[in-house]
Amino acid sequence: MTQKNKQDEFIDIFISYNHDDNSKSYEDEDDPGWVADLHGKLDIRLKQIRGDACNIFRDPQLRGVGTTLSESLITKIENTNFLLVILSPLYINSDWCSKERDAFFEKYGAEEGVKRIIRIDKLPVDPPLPGEFEDKLGYRFYEVDPEKKFPLEIGLRKGKDSARKFHEKINELAYSIRDVLNDEPPVNKKKDNTIYIAETNNSMQDYRSQIIRELTQRRFNIVPAKRLNQIPSKAVDKVDEYLEQSFLSIHIIGEEYEPMDPKDEISVVDLQFREASKFCKDNKLKSLVWIPDDIEIKSEKQNDFIESLENDEHISDVIKSSIEGFKGEIEENIELIKANKNLADGRVSVKPKGETVYIFCNKEDLSNESRKKRSNHITDLKDYLYQEGFDVLMPDYLGSESEIQEFHDENLEDCDAILFYFGTSNQKWNREQLRMLRKNPDFEHEHSLLTPFIYVEKGIEPPALHAVSVVQAEGLFDNKRMKAFLQNLES
């Protein structure tokens, strides 16, 4: 068999970028450039989380302005699955980069081609953007200095804090790309799966992106998918359209008021809040408003706005907490809304026993990093048990040791069954639970005599305990393996 020419090989991801965005630092002779850093770290991280290499192509050659694409480069684009665009003012103004996109659309067509674009925002770009970027949520690799009001790239060579954020962004991007390459099923865009996440202040954009990524990974449909019109009178209709499609809206409040248009003096955050309040008044929507517990309000107008939303009689919940605490509130509200809908639809089964299950797991297994792994089935377990009609309790590791223990004891009192979760993040914790079970083989508490179960992830050696039933995972979550656990609850 003749070996295939290197230039004709299939490419998972083609990085389209302006070469001036990869300029090297004069202060660091070893600096390969910002885009090269992103390419290298993304390549490594994808290999780590997929267990297999991903073919990422980036053309290192600086091309002339206005020249035609070479046949070899066109062939590579034609053999490309996804186009990763490094969006910047330089990129938008580059005729060469536009030709690369045209060649990509030539293969896939406009509609499918847009779906196959992965957008990286290296620097903000003034509207209007080319149409192919309007409906794309970007992975933002810059932040705005709150004092000086100018953007600065997050980079590997821009100080320790910036390098840490760079690695976090790469990790977030890699997991999303992994899901795309694994051909995840299309997202359900019906109302009971659509969440409105309101545009927010510049300083809070990273929090918004974080929430969007996590909910997107759980296959929720997120709106709006593109930036709202900055003319308030034109934005309102679109906001109402999105809210009408959604079962939940989320609003993130920052330190500044930031009017959309100085003539109208209303901020985009305020505008969306007012519209959501109207929907809440008519019981069409549940809304959650988050105010960081460490917020420092910068203006009297923002202070007045926060007071007005705290006193709003229609909005569902105003929550002051850390970002992790707010994520917990989102999770609880999603489950509650779905429970109420299932009850209204007559789909909730009533269990005579085992009404509440306590999934007891380690703190590390609840972290965002751990829960993004396919080998972490905590969310799958919660969703499955919930769909079967059970309430689910989880440990809470916020607070002092005594508060954590008190919460754990309350969960034990309130639950009808306990499911120990043995993940991969902390083997010491797993062993401590086994010692406890060996010392108390009957493991009973005041309200339950049910045999405890242990859910063991793939790669963890299952324990040998006669008094404990073990569910051993074998890769992807399989609810059939939970059959024995359900039978025990229903017996």
KADA-V363474 format. One record per backbone hydrogen bond with DSSP energy under -1.0 kcal/mol. CO is the residue of the C=O (numbers start at 0). NH is the residue of the N-H. E is the energy in kcal/mol with one decimal. If there is no record, write none. Layout:
# KADA-V363474
CO;NH;E / CO;NH;E
This chain:
# KADA-V363474
4;7;-1.7 / 5;8;-1.2 / 10;80;-2.3 / 11;81;-1.7 / 12;56;-3.0 / 13;83;-2.4 / 15;85;-2.4 / 17;20;-2.0 / 18;21;-1.5 / 19;22;-1.2 / 27;30;-1.4 / 32;36;-2.2 / 33;37;-2.1 / 34;38;-2.8 / 35;39;-2.6 / 36;40;-2.5 / 37;41;-2.5 / 38;42;-2.3 / 39;43;-1.9 / 40;44;-2.5 / 41;45;-2.6 / 42;46;-1.7 / 43;47;-2.0 / 44;48;-2.3 / 45;49;-2.1 / 46;50;-1.7 / 53;55;-1.1 / 54;11;-1.3 / 54;12;-2.0 / 56;14;-3.1 / 63;66;-1.1 / 69;73;-2.4 / 70;74;-2.4 / 71;75;-1.8 / 72;76;-2.3 / 73;77;-2.5 / 74;78;-1.4 / 76;79;-1.5 / 78;10;-2.9 / 81;13;-2.6 / 82;117;-2.9 / 83;15;-2.7 / 84;86;-1.1 / 84;119;-2.9 / 86;121;-2.2 / 86;122;-1.3 / 87;91;-2.4 / 88;92;-1.7 / 90;93;-1.5 / 93;97;-1.5 / 94;98;-1.8 / 95;99;-1.8 / 96;100;-1.9 / 97;101;-2.4 / 98;102;-2.3 / 99;103;-1.8 / 100;104;-2.7 / 101;105;-1.9 / 102;106;-1.0 / 103;107;-2.0 / 104;108;-2.8 / 108;112;-2.1 / 109;113;-2.1 / 110;114;-1.4 / 111;115;-1.1 / 113;116;-1.6 / 115;82;-2.3 / 117;84;-2.6 / 118;138;-2.4 / 119;86;-3.2 / 120;140;-2.8 / 129;132;-2.2 / 132;135;-1.3 / 138;120;-1.9 / 140;153;-3.1 / 142;151;-2.3 / 144;148;-2.6 / 149;144;-2.6 / 151;142;-2.1 / 158;162;-2.4 / 159;163;-2.4 / 160;164;-2.0 / 161;165;-2.2 / 162;166;-2.3 / 163;167;-2.0 / 164;168;-2.4 / 165;169;-2.4 / 166;170;-2.4 / 167;171;-2.3 / 168;172;-2.7 / 169;173;-2.9 / 170;174;-2.1 / 171;175;-1.7 / 172;176;-2.6 / 173;177;-2.6 / 174;178;-1.8 / 175;179;-2.0 / 176;180;-3.0 / 177;181;-1.7 / 178;183;-1.2 / 179;182;-1.5 / 189;192;-2.1 / 190;193;-1.3 / 192;220;-2.6 / 193;246;-2.3 / 194;222;-2.2 / 195;249;-2.8 / 200;203;-1.3 / 201;204;-1.2 / 203;207;-1.9 / 204;208;-2.8 / 205;209;-2.3 / 206;210;-2.3 / 207;211;-2.6 / 208;212;-2.8 / 209;213;-2.1 / 210;214;-2.3 / 211;215;-2.7 / 212;216;-2.5 / 214;219;-2.2 / 215;218;-2.1 / 220;194;-2.6 / 222;196;-2.6 / 230;233;-1.5 / 230;234;-1.8 / 231;235;-2.0 / 234;238;-2.4 / 235;239;-2.6 / 236;240;-2.0 / 237;241;-2.3 / 238;242;-2.8 / 239;243;-2.2 / 242;245;-1.2 / 247;195;-2.9 / 248;287;-2.7 / 249;197;-2.6 / 250;289;-3.3 / 254;297;-2.2 / 260;263;-1.3 / 260;264;-2.6 / 265;259;-2.9 / 266;270;-2.5 / 267;271;-1.9 / 268;272;-2.0 / 269;273;-2.5 / 270;274;-1.9 / 271;275;-2.4 / 272;276;-2.3 / 273;277;-1.4 / 274;278;-1.6 / 275;279;-2.5 / 276;280;-2.2 / 277;281;-1.3 / 278;283;-2.7 / 279;282;-1.7 / 285;248;-2.2 / 286;316;-1.7 / 287;250;-2.8 / 288;318;-3.6 / 289;252;-2.6 / 291;294;-1.6 / 298;302;-1.9 / 299;303;-2.4 / 300;304;-2.1 / 301;305;-2.4 / 302;306;-2.1 / 303;307;-2.1 / 304;308;-2.1 / 305;309;-2.1 / 306;310;-1.3 / 316;288;-2.8 / 318;290;-2.9 / 320;292;-1.7 / 321;325;-2.1 / 322;326;-2.1 / 323;327;-1.8 / 324;328;-1.7 / 325;329;-2.4 / 326;330;-2.4 / 327;331;-2.5 / 328;332;-2.4 / 329;333;-2.5 / 330;334;-2.2 / 331;335;-2.2 / 332;336;-2.7 / 333;337;-2.3 / 334;338;-2.3 / 335;339;-2.5 / 336;340;-2.1 / 337;341;-2.8 / 338;342;-2.3 / 339;343;-2.3 / 340;344;-2.2 / 341;346;-3.3 / 354;390;-2.9 / 355;415;-2.9 / 355;416;-1.2 / 356;392;-2.9 / 357;418;-2.8 / 359;420;-2.6 / 362;365;-1.2 / 363;366;-1.2 / 366;370;-2.5 / 367;371;-1.1 / 369;372;-1.4 / 372;375;-1.6 / 376;380;-2.8 / 377;381;-2.5 / 378;382;-2.7 / 379;383;-2.7 / 380;384;-2.7 / 381;385;-2.4 / 382;386;-2.5 / 383;387;-1.5 / 384;389;-2.4 / 385;388;-1.6 / 390;356;-2.8 / 392;358;-2.4 / 399;403;-2.5 / 400;404;-2.4 / 401;405;-2.2 / 402;406;-2.2 / 403;407;-2.1 / 404;408;-2.6 / 405;409;-2.1 / 406;410;-2.1 / 407;411;-2.1 / 408;412;-1.9 / 409;413;-2.1 / 410;414;-1.8 / 416;357;-2.7 / 417;452;-1.6 / 418;359;-1.8 / 419;454;-3.6 / 421;456;-2.2 / 425;429;-1.5 / 426;430;-2.3 / 427;431;-2.0 / 428;432;-1.8 / 429;433;-1.8 / 430;434;-2.2 / 431;435;-1.9 / 432;436;-2.1 / 433;437;-2.3 / 434;438;-2.0 / 435;439;-1.5 / 439;442;-1.0 / 444;447;-1.5 / 447;444;-1.3 / 451;468;-1.9 / 452;419;-3.0 / 453;470;-3.3 / 454;421;-3.1 / 455;472;-3.2 / 456;459;-1.8 / 464;467;-1.1 / 468;453;-2.2 / 470;455;-3.2 / 477;480;-1.6 / 478;481;-1.4 / 479;482;-1.5 / 481;485;-2.2 / 482;486;-2.5 / 483;487;-1.9 / 484;488;-1.8 / 485;489;-2.2
